[in-house]
C-alpha cells in the first residue's frame, strides 16, 4: 500500500481522537514524511560512506599524480627560463661589444673627416693663392 497525504491526514485525525491534539501532533512529527522504505538506514549510510571514501581515495591519488606532473613541468620551465636568461646575457654581451666597435668606428670616422677637412682647406687656400697669383701675373704682363 502506498502512503499518500490522504492516508497521513486520516492517521492524524484518528490519533487526535484517541490520544488528544498535542500527543497526536507529536506522534505525526516523529513519523517520516514519506514511507519507511524511503528512509535511509545506518547500513545504507555506511555503504554510501565506504563508496565515497573509495572515490575520494581515487581522486586523491589522481591529484597527487597530476600535481607531480605539474611540478615536473614547472621544473622544466624553470630550466628553460634559466637557459633563456643565459642566452639573453650572452646577447647583451654581444650588443655591448658591437656598441664598442661602433664607438671605435665613430672615432675613426671623425679622425678621417678631420684629416679630409684639413686637406680640403689646404687645397682651397692653395687654389685661391694660385688663382690670385695667376690673375696678378696676367695683369702685370
TIVO-2410 file (N, C-alpha, C; in nm, 3 decimals):
# residues 141
REC num residu      c1      c2      c3 atome chaine
REC   1      X   0.083  -0.117   0.000     N      A
REC   1      X   0.000   0.000   0.000    CA      A
REC   1      X   0.088   0.124   0.000     C      A
REC   2      X   0.057   0.216  -0.087     N      A
REC   2      X   0.131   0.341  -0.097    CA      A
REC   2      X   0.067   0.442  -0.004     C      A
REC   3      X   0.153   0.502   0.076     N      A
REC   3      X   0.101   0.602   0.171    CA      A
REC   3      X   0.111   0.737   0.105     C      A
REC   4      X  -0.005   0.804   0.097     N      A
REC   4      X  -0.008   0.937   0.040    CA      A
REC   4      X  -0.058   1.034   0.147     C      A
REC   5      X  -0.072   1.158   0.108     N      A
REC   5      X  -0.112   1.261   0.205    CA      A
REC   5      X  -0.251   1.234   0.263     C      A
REC   6      X  -0.342   1.176   0.185     N      A
REC   6      X  -0.476   1.145   0.235    CA      A
REC   6      X  -0.469   1.045   0.349     C      A
REC   7      X  -0.385   0.941   0.338     N      A
REC   7      X  -0.368   0.842   0.444    CA      A
REC   7      X  -0.306   0.904   0.569     C      A
REC   8      X  -0.210   0.995   0.547     N      A
REC   8      X  -0.146   1.061   0.663    CA      A
REC   8      X  -0.247   1.147   0.739     C      A
REC   9      X  -0.333   1.217   0.668     N      A
REC   9      X  -0.434   1.301   0.734    CA      A
REC   9      X  -0.534   1.214   0.812     C      A
REC  10      X  -0.570   1.099   0.755     N      A
REC  10      X  -0.663   1.008   0.825    CA      A
REC  10      X  -0.599   0.956   0.953     C      A
REC  11      X  -0.470   0.922   0.948     N      A
REC  11      X  -0.399   0.875   1.067    CA      A
REC  11      X  -0.393   0.986   1.171     C      A
REC  12      X  -0.364   1.109   1.128     N      A
REC  12      X  -0.356   1.221   1.222    CA      A
REC  12      X  -0.490   1.243   1.291     C      A
REC  13      X  -0.601   1.235   1.219     N      A
REC  13      X  -0.734   1.253   1.278    CA      A
REC  13      X  -0.765   1.142   1.378     C      A
REC  14      X  -0.729   1.017   1.344     N      A
REC  14      X  -0.754   0.904   1.435    CA      A
REC  14      X  -0.671   0.919   1.561     C      A
REC  15      X  -0.544   0.964   1.544     N      A
REC  15      X  -0.457   0.983   1.661    CA      A
REC  15      X  -0.512   1.094   1.752     C      A
REC  16      X  -0.569   1.199   1.693     N      A
REC  16      X  -0.627   1.307   1.774    CA      A
REC  16      X  -0.746   1.256   1.855     C      A
REC  17      X  -0.827   1.169   1.795     N      A
REC  17      X  -0.943   1.117   1.867    CA      A
REC  17      X  -0.899   1.027   1.982     C      A
REC  18      X  -0.796   0.947   1.960     N      A
REC  18      X  -0.753   0.851   2.063    CA      A
REC  18      X  -0.661   0.917   2.165     C      A
REC  19      X  -0.561   0.995   2.119     N      A
REC  19      X  -0.457   1.048   2.207    CA      A
REC  19      X  -0.481   1.193   2.250     C      A
REC  20      X  -0.557   1.266   2.174     N      A
REC  20      X  -0.573   1.409   2.200    CA      A
REC  20      X  -0.488   1.489   2.102     C      A
REC  21      X  -0.508   1.622   2.100     N      A
REC  21      X  -0.441   1.705   2.000    CA      A
REC  21      X  -0.289   1.707   2.013     C      A
REC  22      X  -0.236   1.745   2.127     N      A
REC  22      X  -0.090   1.759   2.143    CA      A
REC  22      X  -0.016   1.627   2.121     C      A
REC  23      X  -0.058   1.515   2.187     N      A
REC  23      X   0.013   1.390   2.162    CA      A
REC  23      X   0.002   1.346   2.016     C      A
REC  24      X  -0.110   1.370   1.949     N      A
REC  24      X  -0.125   1.330   1.809    CA      A
REC  24      X  -0.029   1.410   1.721     C      A
REC  25      X  -0.017   1.542   1.746     N      A
REC  25      X   0.076   1.625   1.668    CA      A
REC  25      X   0.219   1.577   1.690     C      A
REC  26      X   0.254   1.546   1.815     N      A
REC  26      X   0.389   1.496   1.845    CA      A
REC  26      X   0.415   1.366   1.770     C      A
REC  27      X   0.319   1.272   1.771     N      A
REC  27      X   0.333   1.145   1.700    CA      A
REC  27      X   0.354   1.168   1.551     C      A
REC  28      X   0.278   1.256   1.490     N      A
REC  28      X   0.289   1.280   1.346    CA      A
REC  28      X   0.423   1.346   1.310     C      A
REC  29      X   0.473   1.430   1.401     N      A
REC  29      X   0.603   1.494   1.375    CA      A
REC  29      X   0.717   1.393   1.386     C      A
REC  30      X   0.700   1.288   1.464     N      A
REC  30      X   0.803   1.186   1.477    CA      A
REC  30      X   0.806   1.090   1.359     C      A
REC  31      X   0.697   1.079   1.286     N      A
REC  31      X   0.691   0.990   1.170    CA      A
REC  31      X   0.757   1.058   1.051     C      A
REC  32      X   0.820   0.977   0.965     N      A
REC  32      X   0.882   1.038   0.847    CA      A
REC  32      X   0.775   1.089   0.751     C      A
REC  33      X   0.805   1.192   0.673     N      A
REC  33      X   0.706   1.248   0.582    CA      A
REC  33      X   0.679   1.157   0.462     C      A
REC  34      X   0.758   1.052   0.445     N      A
REC  34      X   0.739   0.955   0.337    CA      A
REC  34      X   0.734   0.816   0.398     C      A
REC  35      X   0.726   0.714   0.314     N      A
REC  35      X   0.722   0.578   0.366    CA      A
REC  35      X   0.854   0.535   0.427     C      A
REC  36      X   0.847   0.432   0.514     N      A
REC  36      X   0.968   0.383   0.580    CA      A
REC  36      X   1.068   0.326   0.481     C      A
REC  37      X   1.022   0.282   0.367     N      A
REC  37      X   1.113   0.228   0.266    CA      A
REC  37      X   1.206   0.337   0.210     C      A
REC  38      X   1.160   0.463   0.220     N      A
REC  38      X   1.240   0.574   0.168    CA      A
REC  38      X   1.338   0.630   0.271     C      A
REC  39      X   1.335   0.582   0.393     N      A
REC  39      X   1.423   0.631   0.499    CA      A
REC  39      X   1.554   0.552   0.493     C      A
REC  40      X   1.666   0.622   0.496     N      A
REC  40      X   1.797   0.557   0.491    CA      A
REC  40      X   1.829   0.496   0.627     C      A
REC  41      X   1.889   0.376   0.621     N      A
REC  41      X   1.931   0.309   0.745    CA      A
REC  41      X   2.079   0.336   0.767     C      A
REC  42      X   2.127   0.297   0.885     N      A
REC  42      X   2.270   0.312   0.913    CA      A
REC  42      X   2.351   0.230   0.814     C      A
REC  43      X   2.302   0.113   0.780     N      A
REC  43      X   2.372   0.028   0.684    CA      A
REC  43      X   2.381   0.100   0.549     C      A
REC  44      X   2.272   0.167   0.508     N      A
REC  44      X   2.274   0.243   0.383    CA      A
REC  44      X   2.379   0.354   0.389     C      A
REC  45      X   2.381   0.425   0.501     N      A
REC  45      X   2.476   0.535   0.517    CA      A
REC  45      X   2.620   0.484   0.522     C      A
REC  46      X   2.642   0.369   0.593     N      A
REC  46      X   2.776   0.312   0.598    CA      A
REC  46      X   2.823   0.271   0.459     C      A
REC  47      X   2.733   0.211   0.383     N      A
REC  47      X   2.767   0.170   0.246    CA      A
REC  47      X   2.801   0.292   0.160     C      A
REC  48      X   2.721   0.395   0.174     N      A
REC  48      X   2.745   0.518   0.100    CA      A
REC  48      X   2.879   0.580   0.140     C      A
REC  49      X   2.906   0.582   0.271     N      A
REC  49      X   3.033   0.637   0.321    CA      A
REC  49      X   3.152   0.560   0.265     C      A
REC  50      X   3.142   0.425   0.265     N      A
REC  50      X   3.251   0.343   0.213    CA      A
REC  50      X   3.275   0.374   0.066     C      A
REC  51      X   3.166   0.385  -0.011     N      A
REC  51      X   3.181   0.419  -0.153    CA      A
REC  51      X   3.242   0.556  -0.174     C      A
REC  52      X   3.197   0.653  -0.095     N      A
REC  52      X   3.251   0.788  -0.108    CA      A
REC  52      X   3.399   0.793  -0.068     C      A
REC  53      X   3.434   0.719   0.037     N      A
REC  53      X   3.574   0.717   0.080    CA      A
REC  53      X   3.662   0.656  -0.029     C      A
REC  54      X   3.613   0.553  -0.096     N      A
REC  54      X   3.690   0.491  -0.204    CA      A
REC  54      X   3.708   0.591  -0.320     C      A
REC  55      X   3.601   0.661  -0.354     N      A
REC  55      X   3.609   0.760  -0.462    CA      A
REC  55      X   3.704   0.873  -0.424     C      A
REC  56      X   3.699   0.917  -0.300     N      A
REC  56      X   3.789   1.024  -0.253    CA      A
REC  56      X   3.933   0.977  -0.260     C      A
REC  57      X   3.958   0.850  -0.222     N      A
REC  57      X   4.094   0.797  -0.228    CA      A
REC  57      X   4.145   0.795  -0.372     C      A
REC  58      X   4.058   0.757  -0.465     N      A
REC  58      X   4.098   0.755  -0.607    CA      A
REC  58      X   4.129   0.897  -0.653     C      A
REC  59      X   4.042   0.992  -0.616     N      A
REC  59      X   4.065   1.131  -0.656    CA      A
REC  59      X   4.193   1.186  -0.596     C      A
REC  60      X   4.220   1.150  -0.471     N      A
REC  60      X   4.346   1.196  -0.409    CA      A
REC  60      X   4.466   1.143  -0.485     C      A
REC  61      X   4.459   1.015  -0.523     N      A
REC  61      X   4.569   0.956  -0.599    CA      A
REC  61      X   4.588   1.028  -0.732     C      A
REC  62      X   4.478   1.055  -0.800     N      A
REC  62      X   4.486   1.127  -0.927    CA      A
REC  62      X   4.542   1.267  -0.908     C      A
REC  63      X   4.499   1.334  -0.800     N      A
REC  63      X   4.550   1.468  -0.774    CA      A
REC  63      X   4.700   1.466  -0.745     C      A
REC  64      X   4.745   1.367  -0.665     N      A
REC  64      X   4.888   1.358  -0.635    CA      A
REC  64      X   4.968   1.334  -0.763     C      A
REC  65      X   4.916   1.250  -0.852     N      A
REC  65      X   4.984   1.222  -0.978    CA      A
REC  65      X   4.988   1.349  -1.064     C      A
REC  66      X   4.875   1.417  -1.074     N      A
REC  66      X   4.869   1.540  -1.155    CA      A
REC  66      X   4.961   1.647  -1.097     C      A
REC  67      X   4.962   1.661  -0.966     N      A
REC  67      X   5.048   1.761  -0.902    CA      A
REC  67      X   5.194   1.727  -0.929     C      A
REC  68      X   5.229   1.598  -0.923     N      A
REC  68      X   5.365   1.557  -0.954    CA      A
REC  68      X   5.403   1.592  -1.097     C      A
REC  69      X   5.311   1.569  -1.190     N      A
REC  69      X   5.337   1.604  -1.330    CA      A
REC  69      X   5.354   1.755  -1.345     C      A
REC  70      X   5.269   1.831  -1.278     N      A
REC  70      X   5.280   1.977  -1.286    CA      A
REC  70      X   5.413   2.026  -1.228     C      A
REC  71      X   5.454   1.965  -1.120     N      A
REC  71      X   5.583   2.005  -1.062    CA      A
REC  71      X   5.697   1.975  -1.158     C      A
REC  72      X   5.688   1.860  -1.226     N      A
REC  72      X   5.789   1.827  -1.325    CA      A
REC  72      X   5.790   1.929  -1.439     C      A
REC  73      X   5.673   1.965  -1.487     N      A
REC  73      X   5.664   2.063  -1.595    CA      A
REC  73      X   5.716   2.199  -1.549     C      A
REC  74      X   5.683   2.236  -1.426     N      A
REC  74      X   5.732   2.364  -1.373    CA      A
REC  74      X   5.884   2.362  -1.364     C      A
REC  75      X   5.940   2.249  -1.320     N      A
REC  75      X   6.086   2.238  -1.314    CA      A
REC  75      X   6.147   2.253  -1.452     C      A
REC  76      X   6.085   2.190  -1.553     N      A
REC  76      X   6.134   2.204  -1.689    CA      A
REC  76      X   6.127   2.348  -1.738     C      A
REC  77      X   6.018   2.414  -1.704     N      A
REC  77      X   6.004   2.555  -1.744    CA      A
REC  77      X   6.108   2.643  -1.675     C      A
REC  78      X   6.136   2.611  -1.549     N      A
REC  78      X   6.239   2.689  -1.479    CA      A
REC  78      X   6.375   2.671  -1.546     C      A
REC  79      X   6.404   2.547  -1.587     N      A
REC  79      X   6.529   2.522  -1.658    CA      A
REC  79      X   6.534   2.598  -1.789     C      A
REC  80      X   6.423   2.597  -1.861     N      A
REC  80      X   6.416   2.669  -1.989    CA      A
REC  80      X   6.433   2.819  -1.966     C      A
REC  81      X   6.372   2.871  -1.862     N      A
REC  81      X   6.386   3.015  -1.830    CA      A
REC  81      X   6.533   3.046  -1.798     C      A
REC  82      X   6.598   2.959  -1.722     N      A
REC  82      X   6.739   2.981  -1.691    CA      A
REC  82      X   6.824   2.981  -1.817     C      A
REC  83      X   6.794   2.887  -1.909     N      A
REC  83      X   6.869   2.880  -2.034    CA      A
REC  83      X   6.848   3.008  -2.115     C      A
REC  84      X   6.723   3.054  -2.121     N      A
REC  84      X   6.694   3.177  -2.196    CA      A
REC  84      X   6.761   3.298  -2.132     C      A
REC  85      X   6.764   3.300  -1.999     N      A
REC  85      X   6.832   3.411  -1.932    CA      A
REC  85      X   6.981   3.412  -1.967     C      A
REC  86      X   7.039   3.291  -1.975     N      A
REC  86      X   7.179   3.283  -2.015    CA      A
REC  86      X   7.200   3.333  -2.156     C      A
REC  87      X   7.109   3.295  -2.246     N      A
REC  87      X   7.119   3.343  -2.385    CA      A
REC  87      X   7.105   3.495  -2.391     C      A
REC  88      X   7.011   3.548  -2.312     N      A
REC  88      X   6.992   3.693  -2.310    CA      A
REC  88      X   7.118   3.762  -2.259     C      A
REC  89      X   7.180   3.705  -2.156     N      A
REC  89      X   7.304   3.762  -2.105    CA      A
REC  89      X   7.412   3.761  -2.212     C      A
REC  90      X   7.421   3.649  -2.289     N      A
REC  90      X   7.518   3.643  -2.398    CA      A
REC  90      X   7.490   3.747  -2.505     C      A
REC  91      X   7.363   3.763  -2.539     N      A
REC  91      X   7.327   3.864  -2.639    CA      A
REC  91      X   7.358   4.005  -2.590     C      A
REC  92      X   7.336   4.027  -2.461     N      A
REC  92      X   7.369   4.159  -2.405    CA      A
REC  92      X   7.520   4.185  -2.416     C      A
REC  93      X   7.598   4.080  -2.392     N      A
REC  93      X   7.743   4.094  -2.407    CA      A
REC  93      X   7.781   4.125  -2.551     C      A
REC  94      X   7.718   4.056  -2.645     N      A
REC  94      X   7.746   4.082  -2.786    CA      A
REC  94      X   7.706   4.224  -2.824     C      A
REC  95      X   7.591   4.269  -2.773     N      A
REC  95      X   7.546   4.406  -2.801    CA      A
REC  95      X   7.647   4.506  -2.747     C      A
REC  96      X   7.697   4.479  -2.626     N      A
REC  96      X   7.798   4.568  -2.568    CA      A
REC  96      X   7.923   4.572  -2.655     C      A
REC  97      X   7.963   4.454  -2.708     N      A
REC  97      X   8.079   4.450  -2.797    CA      A
REC  97      X   8.055   4.528  -2.924     C      A
REC  98      X   7.935   4.513  -2.980     N      A
REC  98      X   7.901   4.588  -3.102    CA      A
REC  98      X   7.898   4.738  -3.075     C      A
REC  99      X   7.848   4.777  -2.960     N      A
REC  99      X   7.847   4.918  -2.926    CA      A
REC  99      X   7.990   4.972  -2.916     C      A
REC 100      X   8.079   4.890  -2.861     N      A
REC 100      X   8.220   4.931  -2.853    CA      A
REC 100      X   8.280   4.947  -2.992     C      A
REC 101      X   8.250   4.850  -3.081     N      A
REC 101      X   8.301   4.860  -3.217    CA      A
REC 101      X   8.247   4.983  -3.288     C      A
REC 102      X   8.117   5.010  -3.269     N      A
REC 102      X   8.057   5.128  -3.331    CA      A
REC 102      X   8.124   5.254  -3.280     C      A
REC 103      X   8.150   5.257  -3.149     N      A
REC 103      X   8.219   5.373  -3.092    CA      A
REC 103      X   8.358   5.391  -3.154     C      A
REC 104      X   8.428   5.279  -3.173     N      A
REC 104      X   8.561   5.285  -3.234    CA      A
REC 104      X   8.553   5.334  -3.378     C      A
REC 105      X   8.455   5.280  -3.452     N      A
REC 105      X   8.439   5.325  -3.591    CA      A
REC 105      X   8.400   5.473  -3.598     C      A
REC 106      X   8.319   5.516  -3.504     N      A
REC 106      X   8.280   5.657  -3.499    CA      A
REC 106      X   8.405   5.744  -3.479     C      A
REC 107      X   8.493   5.700  -3.389     N      A
REC 107      X   8.616   5.776  -3.365    CA      A
REC 107      X   8.705   5.780  -3.488     C      A
REC 108      X   8.717   5.664  -3.556     N      A
REC 108      X   8.798   5.660  -3.679    CA      A
REC 108      X   8.739   5.751  -3.785     C      A
REC 109      X   8.605   5.746  -3.798     N      A
REC 109      X   8.539   5.830  -3.898    CA      A
REC 109      X   8.563   5.977  -3.869     C      A
REC 110      X   8.554   6.015  -3.744     N      A
REC 110      X   8.578   6.155  -3.708    CA      A
REC 110      X   8.721   6.196  -3.741     C      A
REC 111      X   8.816   6.108  -3.714     N      A
REC 111      X   8.957   6.138  -3.744    CA      A
REC 111      X   8.977   6.155  -3.894     C      A
REC 112      X   8.918   6.063  -3.973     N      A
REC 112      X   8.930   6.071  -4.119    CA      A
REC 112      X   8.864   6.199  -4.171     C      A
REC 113      X   8.746   6.232  -4.117     N      A
REC 113      X   8.678   6.353  -4.162    CA      A
REC 113      X   8.759   6.477  -4.127     C      A
REC 114      X   8.821   6.477  -4.011     N      A
REC 114      X   8.904   6.592  -3.971    CA      A
REC 114      X   9.024   6.604  -4.065     C      A
REC 115      X   9.087   6.491  -4.098     N      A
REC 115      X   9.203   6.494  -4.189    CA      A
REC 115      X   9.160   6.542  -4.327     C      A
REC 116      X   9.043   6.491  -4.375     N      A
REC 116      X   8.994   6.535  -4.506    CA      A
REC 116      X   8.959   6.684  -4.503     C      A
REC 117      X   8.904   6.730  -4.395     N      A
REC 117      X   8.870   6.872  -4.383    CA      A
REC 117      X   8.997   6.957  -4.389     C      A
REC 118      X   9.103   6.912  -4.323     N      A
REC 118      X   9.230   6.987  -4.326    CA      A
REC 118      X   9.286   6.990  -4.468     C      A
REC 119      X   9.282   6.877  -4.535     N      A
REC 119      X   9.332   6.870  -4.673    CA      A
REC 119      X   9.251   6.960  -4.765     C      A
REC 120      X   9.118   6.959  -4.747     N      A
REC 120      X   9.031   7.040  -4.830    CA      A
REC 120      X   9.060   7.188  -4.808     C      A
REC 121      X   9.075   7.229  -4.683     N      A
REC 121      X   9.105   7.369  -4.652    CA      A
REC 121      X   9.240   7.407  -4.713     C      A
REC 122      X   9.338   7.319  -4.700     N      A
REC 122      X   9.471   7.346  -4.757    CA      A
REC 122      X   9.463   7.356  -4.909     C      A
REC 123      X   9.387   7.268  -4.971     N      A
REC 123      X   9.370   7.270  -5.117    CA      A
REC 123      X   9.301   7.399  -5.160     C      A
REC 124      X   9.193   7.439  -5.085     N      A
REC 124      X   9.122   7.561  -5.119    CA      A
REC 124      X   9.212   7.683  -5.105     C      A
REC 125      X   9.290   7.687  -4.998     N      A
REC 125      X   9.381   7.801  -4.976    CA      A
REC 125      X   9.484   7.805  -5.088     C      A
REC 126      X   9.535   7.689  -5.122     N      A
REC 126      X   9.635   7.682  -5.229    CA      A
REC 126      X   9.574   7.725  -5.362     C      A
REC 127      X   9.451   7.679  -5.388     N      A
REC 127      X   9.384   7.714  -5.513    CA      A
REC 127      X   9.357   7.864  -5.518     C      A
REC 128      X   9.313   7.922  -5.409     N      A
REC 128      X   9.287   8.066  -5.405    CA      A
REC 128      X   9.416   8.143  -5.430     C      A
REC 129      X   9.525   8.103  -5.365     N      A
REC 129      X   9.653   8.172  -5.387    CA      A
REC 129      X   9.702   8.156  -5.530     C      A
REC 130      X   9.686   8.035  -5.584     N      A
REC 130      X   9.731   8.011  -5.722    CA      A
REC 130      X   9.649   8.094  -5.818     C      A
REC 131      X   9.517   8.102  -5.794     N      A
REC 131      X   9.430   8.181  -5.881    CA      A
REC 131      X   9.467   8.329  -5.869     C      A
REC 132      X   9.491   8.371  -5.745     N      A
REC 132      X   9.529   8.510  -5.722    CA      A
REC 132      X   9.664   8.542  -5.792     C      A
REC 133      X   9.759   8.449  -5.779     N      A
REC 133      X   9.889   8.469  -5.840    CA      A
REC 133      X   9.878   8.471  -5.992     C      A
REC 134      X   9.797   8.381  -6.047     N      A
REC 134      X   9.781   8.379  -6.195    CA      A
REC 134      X   9.714   8.506  -6.242     C      A
REC 135      X   9.615   8.550  -6.168     N      A
REC 135      X   9.544   8.671  -6.206    CA      A
REC 135      X   9.636   8.792  -6.196     C      A
REC 136      X   9.721   8.795  -6.094     N      A
REC 136      X   9.817   8.905  -6.078    CA      A
REC 136      X   9.922   8.903  -6.188     C      A
REC 137      X   9.962   8.783  -6.226     N      A
REC 137      X  10.061   8.769  -6.332    CA      A
REC 137      X  10.004   8.815  -6.465     C      A
REC 138      X   9.878   8.788  -6.491     N      A
REC 138      X   9.813   8.829  -6.615    CA      A
REC 138      X   9.802   8.981  -6.615     C      A
REC 139      X   9.774   9.044  -6.507     N      A
REC 139      X   9.760   9.189  -6.502    CA      A
REC 139      X   9.895   9.258  -6.517     C      A
REC 140      X   9.996   9.200  -6.463     N      A
REC 140      X  10.128   9.262  -6.471    CA      A
REC 140      X  10.193   9.241  -6.607     C      A
REC 141      X  10.147   9.148  -6.677     N      A
REC 141      X  10.212   9.121  -6.805    CA      A
REC 141      X  10.159   9.204  -6.917     C      A
***
